[in-house]
């Protein structure tokens, strides 16, 4: 059992110091997740605070210490999705295009429209993969589904985004 698992077990038993240490270890990942979804520093910081509170309230429900980080990120994703639905805002990040190896000549508004037109699951999968640098296995654990399903969803999300960003063949007639 590693030291993080020991801290998790202490936190589950009610050790506030252990819980604080765990949050300190994971605060950057929480913030990056929130920022990738909410695209606003103030909202991301508020999300970290809210998720800290929610995690503290429900830490005793965590059954497997090894999945603490996954559990925590899942709480953040759920919170961010709720906020996005509530505020009907778009998730955007210029880095996303670079990571995809796509040309940077797409306008910001075109990208906003493309991402906005994707379903929630596609935006979530793309965020976990490219903003959190999570591996397929970690995404599967976070979303509680098989790895093959994650691969399928990721491929569909990337294809949908490419389809929306690539010029249509009809526009190329000379």
C-alpha positions in Angstrom: 0.0 0.0 0.0 1.5 3.4 -1.0 1.5 6.5 1.1 -1.4 8.1 -0.8 -3.6 5.1 -0.1 -2.6 5.3 3.6 -3.6 9.0 3.6 -6.9 8.2 1.9 -7.7 5.5 4.5 -6.9 8.1 7.3 -9.2 10.7 5.6 -12.0 8.2 5.2 -11.7 7.5 9.0 -12.1 11.3 9.6 -8.5 12.6 9.7 -8.8 16.2 8.5 -5.0 16.6 8.1 -4.9 13.6 5.8 -7.8 15.0 3.8 -6.0 18.3 3.4 -2.8 16.6 2.3 -4.7 14.7 -0.3 -6.3 17.9 -1.6 -2.9 19.6 -1.7 -1.5 16.7 -3.8 -4.4 16.9 -6.2 -5.2 20.6 -6.3 -3.4 21.3 -9.6 -5.3 18.5 -11.4 -8.6 19.7 -9.9 -7.9 23.3 -11.1 -6.8 22.1 -14.6 -10.0 20.1 -14.9 -12.2 23.0 -13.8 -10.4 25.5 -16.0 -10.6 23.2 -19.0 -14.4 22.9 -18.6 -15.3 26.4 -17.3 -12.6 28.5 -19.1 -12.6 31.2 -16.4 -10.1 31.4 -13.6 -12.5 32.7 -11.1 -15.1 30.0 -11.9 -12.4 27.4 -11.8 -11.2 28.5 -8.3 -14.8 28.5 -7.1 -15.2 25.0 -8.5 -12.2 23.8 -6.6 -13.7 25.2 -3.4 -17.1 23.6 -4.0 -15.6 20.3 -4.9 -13.4 20.4 -1.9 -16.5 20.8 0.3 -18.4 18.1 -1.6 -15.5 15.7 -1.3 -15.0 16.4 2.4 -18.7 15.8 3.0 -18.7 12.5 1.2 -15.2 11.1 1.8 -16.6 8.3 4.0 -18.5 6.9 0.9 -15.2 6.2 -0.9 -14.7 2.5 -0.9 -11.4 2.0 -2.7 -8.4 4.2 -1.7 -6.6 3.6 -5.0 -9.4 5.4 -6.8 -9.3 8.6 -4.7 -8.0 10.8 -7.5 -10.5 9.3 -10.0 -13.3 9.9 -7.5 -12.2 13.5 -6.9 -11.9 14.3 -10.6 -15.4 12.7 -11.2 -16.9 15.0 -8.6 -15.2 18.0 -10.4 -16.5 16.9 -13.8 -20.0 16.5 -12.5 -19.9 19.9 -10.9 -18.5 21.5 -14.1 -21.1 19.9 -16.2 -23.8 21.1 -13.9 -22.4 24.6 -14.1 -22.1 24.6 -17.8 -25.7 23.4 -18.2 -26.8 26.0 -15.7 -24.9 28.8 -17.5 -25.1 27.4 -21.0 -21.5 28.3 -21.7 -19.1 26.8 -24.2 -15.9 24.9 -23.2 -13.0 26.3 -25.2 -9.2 26.0 -25.2 -6.8 27.1 -27.9 -4.3 24.4 -26.7 -6.8 21.8 -27.8 -6.2 22.5 -31.5 -2.5 22.3 -31.1 -2.7 19.0 -29.2 -4.8 17.7 -32.0 -2.2 18.7 -34.6 -4.9 20.7 -36.4 -4.1 23.9 -38.3 -4.4 27.1 -36.2 -6.2 29.0 -39.0 -9.6 28.1 -37.6 -11.2 31.1 -36.1 -12.0 31.2 -32.5 -15.7 31.5 -33.2 -15.6 28.5 -35.6 -14.0 26.4 -32.9 -16.5 27.6 -30.4 -19.4 26.6 -32.7 -17.8 23.2 -33.4 -17.2 22.4 -29.7 -20.6 23.8 -28.7 -22.3 21.5 -31.2 -20.7 18.4 -29.7 -22.7 16.5 -27.1 -21.7 16.6 -23.4 -20.1 13.2 -23.4 -17.8 14.2 -26.4 -16.7 17.4 -24.7 -16.1 15.5 -21.4 -14.0 12.8 -23.1 -11.9 15.3 -25.0 -11.3 17.3 -21.8 -10.2 14.3 -19.9 -7.9 13.0 -22.6 -6.4 16.3 -23.7 -6.7 18.7 -20.8 -6.0 16.2 -18.0 -3.7 14.0 -20.1 -5.5 11.0 -18.7 -4.9 7.6 -20.2 -7.8 5.6 -21.7 -7.7 3.3 -18.6 -8.0 6.3 -16.2 -10.9 7.7 -18.3 -12.7 4.4 -18.1 -12.3 4.3 -14.3 -13.5 7.9 -14.0 -16.5 7.3 -16.2 -17.1 3.8 -14.9 -17.3 2.2 -18.3 -15.1 -0.3 -20.3 -11.9 1.0 -22.0 -13.2 -0.1 -25.4 -16.2 2.2 -24.9 -13.9 5.1 -24.0 -11.9 4.5 -27.2 -15.1 4.4 -29.3 -16.4 7.6 -27.7 -13.0 9.4 -28.1 -12.8 8.4 -31.8 -16.4 9.6 -32.4 -15.7 12.9 -30.6 -12.5 13.6 -32.6 -14.2 12.6 -35.8 -17.2 14.9 -35.1 -14.9 17.8 -34.2 -12.8 17.3 -37.4 -15.9 17.0 -39.5 -17.1 20.3 -38.1 -13.8 22.1 -38.6 -12.7 20.7 -42.0 -13.9 22.5 -45.2 -16.7 20.7 -47.0 -16.0 19.2 -50.4 -18.7 21.3 -52.0 -16.8 24.5 -51.3 -13.8 23.3 -53.4 -15.4 23.3 -56.9 -13.3 25.4 -59.3 
